Amino acid sequence: MTNQVAPVSGRWLQPSEVDPDVDLRVFLFHYAGGGASIWKGWSELMPDVGVQTIQYPGRQERIGETAYTDMDELVEAIRVELANEVDDRPYAFLGHCMGSQVAYRTAVAIERAGDTGPALLGLAAWSPVGFRTVSPEQADMNQEELLGWVRSLGSLPEDAYADPDLVALLVPVMRADLLACASYVDDGAMVSCPIVTYSAKEDPLLPRGANVAWATRTADYLGNVEFPGGHFFIHHEELSITTDFVRLFRRYASERSVHHG
């Protein structure tokens, strides 16, 4: 294993600390081209839970850092950070698209390292089988084509594409994230915790029914909750998703406590 750089406190996690009195913790993983800010307001929807977002390098307040272009390297960096962060409290992962991919692989890496993994995975808009992943060649498409593709998914307000400063920030990190996703080679790895998935009926990247693949990755697949809308449905279904996710998290965290007590 390569030598790891010591994690910088507060860089990977926002906020850097949670209330020591909460009994559960949730880590949120953002989608490609995004940042921790996409989860703004979600912590208020999960009261009495310590919520922190994972901020990948190369964006927002980490704009001066190099974004990862390799999925395994990104996952290992997050695993090391969380090894220094998690405590005895049960925790869960919730991600969207690339965030689901990273969350799943981080859970695999944590368990392979012999540490206690999450009590629940909530994975939206991505599946290890059937998802229409961008190829390395597509990730290298010219700026106009890349922006057209991003625009077709509806991730940003239309007027954002007229802002050259915003575009200049978006394009490099989007390319890096897409390359990281394209670098992933699926090995069919299982996790020991339950998985619940969330999807949208009109998602152009995830065919309806593709999430059944998750039943081969856990002994306890809790099924899929389907919403109307396109790929970025999470921005319209925050309350429904968090209500369902926290309900399941409390149930499985309690069962894990009983089994390990």
Secondary structure in CASP SS format (residue, H / E / C, confidence):
PFRMAT SS
TARGET T0000
AUTHOR 0000-0000-0000
METHOD secondary structure of the structure
MODEL  1
M C 1.00
T C 1.00
N C 1.00
Q C 1.00
V C 1.00
A C 1.00
P C 1.00
V C 1.00
S C 1.00
G C 1.00
R C 1.00
W C 1.00
L E 1.00
Q E 1.00
P C 1.00
S C 1.00
E C 1.00
V C 1.00
D C 1.00
P C 1.00
D C 1.00
V C 1.00
D C 1.00
L C 1.00
R E 1.00
V E 1.00
F E 1.00
L E 1.00
F E 1.00
H C 1.00
Y C 1.00
A C 1.00
G C 1.00
G C 1.00
G C 1.00
A H 1.00
S H 1.00
I H 1.00
W H 1.00
K C 1.00
G C 1.00
W C 1.00
S H 1.00
E H 1.00
L H 1.00
M C 1.00
P C 1.00
D C 1.00
V C 1.00
G E 1.00
V E 1.00
Q E 1.00
T E 1.00
I E 1.00
Q C 1.00
Y C 1.00
P C 1.00
G C 1.00
R C 1.00
Q H 1.00
E H 1.00
R H 1.00
I C 1.00
G C 1.00
E C 1.00
T C 1.00
A C 1.00
Y C 1.00
T C 1.00
D C 1.00
M H 1.00
D H 1.00
E H 1.00
L H 1.00
V H 1.00
E H 1.00
A H 1.00
I H 1.00
R H 1.00
V H 1.00
E H 1.00
L H 1.00
A H 1.00
N C 1.00
E C 1.00
V C 1.00
D C 1.00
D C 1.00
R C 1.00
P C 1.00
Y E 1.00
A E 1.00
F E 1.00
L E 1.00
G E 1.00
H E 1.00
C C 1.00
M H 1.00
G H 1.00
S H 1.00
Q H 1.00
V H 1.00
A H 1.00
Y H 1.00
R H 1.00
T H 1.00
A H 1.00
V H 1.00
A H 1.00
I H 1.00
E H 1.00
R H 1.00
A C 1.00
G C 1.00
D C 1.00
T C 1.00
G C 1.00
P C 1.00
A C 1.00
L E 1.00
L E 1.00
G E 1.00
L E 1.00
A E 1.00
A C 1.00
W C 1.00
S C 1.00
P C 1.00
V C 1.00
G C 1.00
F C 1.00
R C 1.00
T C 1.00
V C 1.00
S C 1.00
P H 1.00
E H 1.00
Q H 1.00
A H 1.00
D C 1.00
M C 1.00
N C 1.00
Q H 1.00
E H 1.00
E H 1.00
L H 1.00
L H 1.00
G H 1.00
W H 1.00
V H 1.00
R H 1.00
S H 1.00
L H 1.00
G C 1.00
S C 1.00
L C 1.00
P C 1.00
E H 1.00
D H 1.00
A H 1.00
Y H 1.00
A H 1.00
D C 1.00
P H 1.00
D H 1.00
L H 1.00
V H 1.00
A H 1.00
L H 1.00
L H 1.00
V H 1.00
P H 1.00
V H 1.00
M H 1.00
R H 1.00
A H 1.00
D H 1.00
L H 1.00
L H 1.00
A H 1.00
C H 1.00
A H 1.00
S C 1.00
Y C 1.00
V C 1.00
D C 1.00
D C 1.00
G C 1.00
A C 1.00
M C 1.00
V C 1.00
S C 1.00
C C 1.00
P C 1.00
I E 1.00
V E 1.00
T E 1.00
Y E 1.00
S E 1.00
A E 1.00
K C 1.00
E C 1.00
D C 1.00
P C 1.00
L C 1.00
L C 1.00
P C 1.00
R C 1.00
G C 1.00
A H 1.00
N H 1.00
V H 1.00
A H 1.00
W H 1.00
A H 1.00
T H 1.00
R C 1.00
T C 1.00
A C 1.00
D C 1.00
Y E 1.00
L E 1.00
G E 1.00
N E 1.00
V E 1.00
E E 1.00
F E 1.00
P C 1.00
G C 1.00
G C 1.00
H C 1.00
F C 1.00
F H 1.00
I H 1.00
H H 1.00
H C 1.00
E C 1.00
E H 1.00
L H 1.00
S H 1.00
I H 1.00
T H 1.00
T H 1.00
D H 1.00
F H 1.00
V H 1.00
R H 1.00
L H 1.00
F H 1.00
R H 1.00
R H 1.00
Y H 1.00
A H 1.00
S H 1.00
E H 1.00
R H 1.00
S H 1.00
V H 1.00
H H 1.00
H H 1.00
G C 1.00
END
